[in-house]
Amino acid sequence: MPDISGHQHPITQMIDEINHIFTDIGFSFEEGPEAETEHYNFDQLNVPKDHPSRDMQDTFWFKSKDVSEPTVLRTQTSPVQARFLESHGAPTKIIVPGKVFRNEATDATHEAQFYQLEGLHVDKGIHLGHLKGTLEYFFSKFFSGKTEVRFRPSFFPFVEPGVEVDMRLLEGDSKLAGKWIEVMGAGMVHPNVLRNSAVDPETYSGYAFGMGIDRLGVMKYGIEDIRDLYSGDLRFVNQF
Amino acid sequence: MKVNYVWLKDYVGDPLPDTGAVDRLLTEHAFEIDGVETVGNHAVLDVDVLPNRSSDCLCQRGIARELATILDTDLKYDPLAVTPHLETTDKIKVSIADPEACPRFTASLITGIEVKESPGWLKGRLESLGQRPINNVVDATNYVMYAIGQPLHAYDADLFPQVDGQWHFGVRFSVAGETVSLLAEGGANEERVIECRGDELLIVDESSNTPVGLAGVKGGQYAGVHAGTTNIIIEAAHFDPTITRKTARRLGIVIDASKRFENEPSRELPPYGQYEITKLIADIAGGTYEGTVDVFNEPKNNPAVTVRVAKTNALLGLDLSPSEITKLIARTGSTVEESAPGVLTCTGPWERTDLLIEEDFIEEVGRLYGLLNIVAIEPEKTTLSTVNTKQYYSEKIRQTLLAQGFSEVITSSFQKNDQIQLQNALANDKSYVRSSLHNNITAALDANFAHIDLLGIRTVQVFEIGTVFNKVNVEDTEGALGYKTEDGVSEHLSLAIGVRQKGNGYTPKDDTLLESACNALSTSLNTPFKWSIKQGVAEVNLSDVIAALPVPVVYDPAIKRKTTTFASMSQYPAIARDIALWVSSDFDAQRVAAILKDTAGGLCVRIDLFDEFEKEGRTSYAFRLVFQSRERTLTDGEVGGIMNTLNQVAEQNGWAVR
């Protein structure tokens, strides 16, 4: 029968759902600019000056005549960590869902623009166990079934120790159930990142995590080509 | 990086856990394994070495050391265990113009060798890592690099002119315009000539000031080893990783040697490389080792780092004793001393240039103890203090528009032409960032109108909420919720809604529908919107709208959303056909539709009732059927055949086809 009601885009559906899940455990929804300075996108996050990710091959840069300091289309939602810590200090408990950009060739699993979910929790006595518990809580709600999480060693400039996060859905008949799936990077906030934002790493510690919302959509809905998300095609959107 | 399982045994000893166990141990405690394959009779693991460990683990010995650390055993044989004693020679001289760019340069002279094919065991090992054997001298340099991570380069000493009985190497920055002729790339025969810009670090033959290689990036053709070579000079050095990386990236040269130099291996490593290669050359090419020159101006020692037991447990969420932590850190080859109760002074082994701060050592404790042992702490339910105004109102707007029949799209932030051009673009038609959503919404209306039958809609109605970028004067004030970098690029959230009722484009009737949606939004948010309406698309600065609204104190309750499983879309066009029937009161529309759909078969992807009226006890139903295949383009004849069958079935049911 004719379709009367419109359809909400899966990305904003997921963001709304993510927000409600995190709201219940005290995370506030924060945001930051998409045109971000090199200072917040890289420097404040302990990304070395000569790090490959700053190269033109990986990052979109604004022309210097248009900006008063080097500015990029943000490559991650992590600069909001630095901005929020700097303006609000610790303790801090935020999520940052938002659009990010990478200058890379596109295919079914890569887009030049996509959505990321950042999480940051800084307080006295925060450790990897809190990160694990929070992620298990989140995935269990988001995938509607008890989910466990495990860590493996990893490296990102803004965390130390850094971990790779795998999840496994323990219940239900979803295609995801029973398998370990690599979902994101995370870790304990690097002391340089805390210090750069005037938070004393001797008093406070915190965890941060970042994952692709597009990838969550691939897992949740079985989306095959993430470029469909940004095609404006209702044959895609109206399935949701 | 490829790791040969049998090669690992040279270092770790035998028995070694099987490849499956090695895979699991490395994955849990060090690096992900991208795969395990068999090359010839070698088992080869593809190890994804992390960036912070690329200084010491881009070699077989590095992975072996890692494995021994995880297994809590010592290496049976460790080429880095004892500082090598190398004879000196005064036959080679080295001049380094900038010691920071080249902190260390070593060169060895070996005379009377015989260039020939490498022995089978060596060729087999190189081949297992995907390397093509060339001759025993070149193979030996590669072998030592894969073994311990030190890149090496061999020169034919007789093709390298001497000055006053000495070979004279120099390391200096290039002069703009000078050229270097590089070794051919993987199997290619032509040399590659690079014209320098002035920022490349070069190795030169000081006798004639001729560049012989791009330091750290790639060796040159100059004085190359050939079948008749008898006397060789082997170079092993350390170059600044940033200079190396920049030159390599710019020239698009990513080879095993440059990858290692870029990742800052220890400055202590070059003599170990010389020791290993002189031994190997003696074995497989004979000759006499004459000695080594070692110019080492800038040593860099690993720092002594204070690691607190309390801090370690606090970050990892563990409760380890000082002696447990001491043992875990010592397993990495670090020296550990409990300098005060609960305080450890740790220094990483010389090859670990990554162990610089307390947290680096805490990470070692965590991964060796086992990250799988971290116990989850369940988060507590709390009341949220702040509601995100943008998210709150954006969601309200979405729900209002959905109820009005609008679907939400997210489109590209890039445009072919607009106000602000990026320095580097993905493609010509994506070199600007958007200043408005108007073009994208128009494009979405056009594109989707072609699919209305497939979508089962009569009108295309879409909206987008997204960031747009404008050029502003520095004096412009910052909107309450918009962001502005003080630099002339300002961004704000924009809302655009669009309507299309006719396939050939905008008609003024589209605006009537738009206005009704705009009114619904004003009512829902209880505020006026300053829309700009143009050609069936209305757009408004949403940051401004939201800034004027009251700050909400609580989110609306979560919407119960249906679980959707996405079905991929057919790439082939759809064909629509209508059928109108007079039906007696025994049948309702739903039943008629079900019978028609069943008869039409799998190619009928949807059926929609679009008209219905009653007259003299009969009802007229008009249906639109949409046909589409996943494998091919359907023909009119094929669909016509199905329609004929439908007509027959209608008659059998006593329905008159109108």
Chai-1 contact restraints between the chains, C-beta under 6 A:
chainA,res_idxA,chainB,res_idxB,connection_type,confidence,min_distance_angstrom,max_distance_angstrom,comment,restraint_id
A,M1,B,L609,contact,1.0,0.0,6.0,A-B,restraint_1
A,P2,B,G456,contact,1.0,0.0,6.0,A-B,restraint_2
A,P2,B,D608,contact,1.0,0.0,6.0,A-B,restraint_3
A,D3,B,G456,contact,1.0,0.0,6.0,A-B,restraint_4
A,D3,B,I457,contact,1.0,0.0,6.0,A-B,restraint_5
A,S5,B,L402,contact,1.0,0.0,6.0,A-B,restraint_6
A,G6,B,L402,contact,1.0,0.0,6.0,A-B,restraint_7
A,G6,B,G405,contact,1.0,0.0,6.0,A-B,restraint_8
A,G6,B,F406,contact,1.0,0.0,6.0,A-B,restraint_9
A,G6,B,S407,contact,1.0,0.0,6.0,A-B,restraint_10
A,H7,B,S407,contact,1.0,0.0,6.0,A-B,restraint_11
A,Q8,B,R398,contact,1.0,0.0,6.0,A-B,restraint_12
A,Q8,B,L402,contact,1.0,0.0,6.0,A-B,restraint_13
A,Q8,B,E408,contact,1.0,0.0,6.0,A-B,restraint_14
A,H9,B,E408,contact,1.0,0.0,6.0,A-B,restraint_15
A,H9,B,I410,contact,1.0,0.0,6.0,A-B,restraint_16
A,I11,B,I410,contact,1.0,0.0,6.0,A-B,restraint_17
A,Q13,B,R561,contact,1.0,0.0,6.0,A-B,restraint_18
A,D16,B,E395,contact,1.0,0.0,6.0,A-B,restraint_19
A,H20,B,A558,contact,1.0,0.0,6.0,A-B,restraint_20
A,T23,B,L384,contact,1.0,0.0,6.0,A-B,restraint_21
A,D24,B,K381,contact,1.0,0.0,6.0,A-B,restraint_22
A,I25,B,P379,contact,1.0,0.0,6.0,A-B,restraint_23
A,G26,B,T382,contact,1.0,0.0,6.0,A-B,restraint_24
A,G26,B,L384,contact,1.0,0.0,6.0,A-B,restraint_25
A,S28,B,T386,contact,1.0,0.0,6.0,A-B,restraint_26
A,F29,B,N388,contact,1.0,0.0,6.0,A-B,restraint_27
A,F29,B,Q391,contact,1.0,0.0,6.0,A-B,restraint_28
A,P33,B,Y483,contact,1.0,0.0,6.0,A-B,restraint_29
A,P33,B,E491,contact,1.0,0.0,6.0,A-B,restraint_30
A,E34,B,T467,contact,1.0,0.0,6.0,A-B,restraint_31
A,A35,B,V489,contact,1.0,0.0,6.0,A-B,restraint_32
A,A35,B,E491,contact,1.0,0.0,6.0,A-B,restraint_33
A,T37,B,T485,contact,1.0,0.0,6.0,A-B,restraint_34
A,D50,B,T242,contact,1.0,0.0,6.0,A-B,restraint_35
A,M56,B,N424,contact,1.0,0.0,6.0,A-B,restraint_36
A,F60,B,L422,contact,1.0,0.0,6.0,A-B,restraint_37
A,W61,B,Q423,contact,1.0,0.0,6.0,A-B,restraint_38
A,W61,B,N424,contact,1.0,0.0,6.0,A-B,restraint_39
A,K63,B,Q423,contact,1.0,0.0,6.0,A-B,restraint_40
A,D66,B,I420,contact,1.0,0.0,6.0,A-B,restraint_41
A,D66,B,G488,contact,1.0,0.0,6.0,A-B,restraint_42
A,D66,B,V489,contact,1.0,0.0,6.0,A-B,restraint_43
A,V67,B,D487,contact,1.0,0.0,6.0,A-B,restraint_44
A,V67,B,V489,contact,1.0,0.0,6.0,A-B,restraint_45
A,S68,B,E486,contact,1.0,0.0,6.0,A-B,restraint_46
A,S68,B,D487,contact,1.0,0.0,6.0,A-B,restraint_47
A,T71,B,T485,contact,1.0,0.0,6.0,A-B,restraint_48
A,A112,B,L426,contact,1.0,0.0,6.0,A-B,restraint_49
A,Q113,B,S413,contact,1.0,0.0,6.0,A-B,restraint_50
A,H127,B,L315,contact,1.0,0.0,6.0,A-B,restraint_51
A,H127,B,G317,contact,1.0,0.0,6.0,A-B,restraint_52
A,L128,B,L316,contact,1.0,0.0,6.0,A-B,restraint_53
A,L128,B,G317,contact,1.0,0.0,6.0,A-B,restraint_54
A,L128,B,I374,contact,1.0,0.0,6.0,A-B,restraint_55
A,G129,B,G317,contact,1.0,0.0,6.0,A-B,restraint_56
A,G129,B,I374,contact,1.0,0.0,6.0,A-B,restraint_57
A,G129,B,V375,contact,1.0,0.0,6.0,A-B,restraint_58
A,G129,B,I377,contact,1.0,0.0,6.0,A-B,restraint_59
A,H130,B,I377,contact,1.0,0.0,6.0,A-B,restraint_60
A,K132,B,I374,contact,1.0,0.0,6.0,A-B,restraint_61
A,K132,B,A376,contact,1.0,0.0,6.0,A-B,restraint_62
A,G133,B,A376,contact,1.0,0.0,6.0,A-B,restraint_63
A,G133,B,I377,contact,1.0,0.0,6.0,A-B,restraint_64
A,G133,B,E378,contact,1.0,0.0,6.0,A-B,restraint_65
A,G133,B,P379,contact,1.0,0.0,6.0,A-B,restraint_66
A,T134,B,P379,contact,1.0,0.0,6.0,A-B,restraint_67
A,E136,B,A376,contact,1.0,0.0,6.0,A-B,restraint_68
A,Y137,B,P379,contact,1.0,0.0,6.0,A-B,restraint_69
A,R150,B,L372,contact,1.0,0.0,6.0,A-B,restraint_70
A,F151,B,L371,contact,1.0,0.0,6.0,A-B,restraint_71
A,P153,B,A30,contact,1.0,0.0,6.0,A-B,restraint_72
A,P153,B,R367,contact,1.0,0.0,6.0,A-B,restraint_73
A,F155,B,L50,contact,1.0,0.0,6.0,A-B,restraint_74
A,F155,B,P51,contact,1.0,0.0,6.0,A-B,restraint_75
A,F155,B,N52,contact,1.0,0.0,6.0,A-B,restraint_76
A,E160,B,E359,contact,1.0,0.0,6.0,A-B,restraint_77
A,E160,B,E363,contact,1.0,0.0,6.0,A-B,restraint_78
A,P161,B,E363,contact,1.0,0.0,6.0,A-B,restraint_79
A,P161,B,G366,contact,1.0,0.0,6.0,A-B,restraint_80
A,M188,B,L315,contact,1.0,0.0,6.0,A-B,restraint_81
A,S205,B,L315,contact,1.0,0.0,6.0,A-B,restraint_82
A,Y221,B,T564,contact,1.0,0.0,6.0,A-B,restraint_83
A,Y221,B,F566,contact,1.0,0.0,6.0,A-B,restraint_84
A,G222,B,T565,contact,1.0,0.0,6.0,A-B,restraint_85
A,G222,B,F566,contact,1.0,0.0,6.0,A-B,restraint_86
A,I223,B,F566,contact,1.0,0.0,6.0,A-B,restraint_87
A,E224,B,S568,contact,1.0,0.0,6.0,A-B,restraint_88
A,Y230,B,I410,contact,1.0,0.0,6.0,A-B,restraint_89
A,Y230,B,S412,contact,1.0,0.0,6.0,A-B,restraint_90
A,G232,B,V409,contact,1.0,0.0,6.0,A-B,restraint_91
A,G232,B,T411,contact,1.0,0.0,6.0,A-B,restraint_92
A,G232,B,A444,contact,1.0,0.0,6.0,A-B,restraint_93
A,L234,B,S407,contact,1.0,0.0,6.0,A-B,restraint_94
A,L234,B,N448,contact,1.0,0.0,6.0,A-B,restraint_95
A,L234,B,L455,contact,1.0,0.0,6.0,A-B,restraint_96
A,R235,B,H451,contact,1.0,0.0,6.0,A-B,restraint_97
A,R235,B,M569,contact,1.0,0.0,6.0,A-B,restraint_98
A,V237,B,S407,contact,1.0,0.0,6.0,A-B,restraint_99
A,N238,B,S407,contact,1.0,0.0,6.0,A-B,restraint_100
A,N238,B,L455,contact,1.0,0.0,6.0,A-B,restraint_101
A,Q239,B,F566,contact,1.0,0.0,6.0,A-B,restraint_102
A,F240,B,T564,contact,1.0,0.0,6.0,A-B,restraint_103
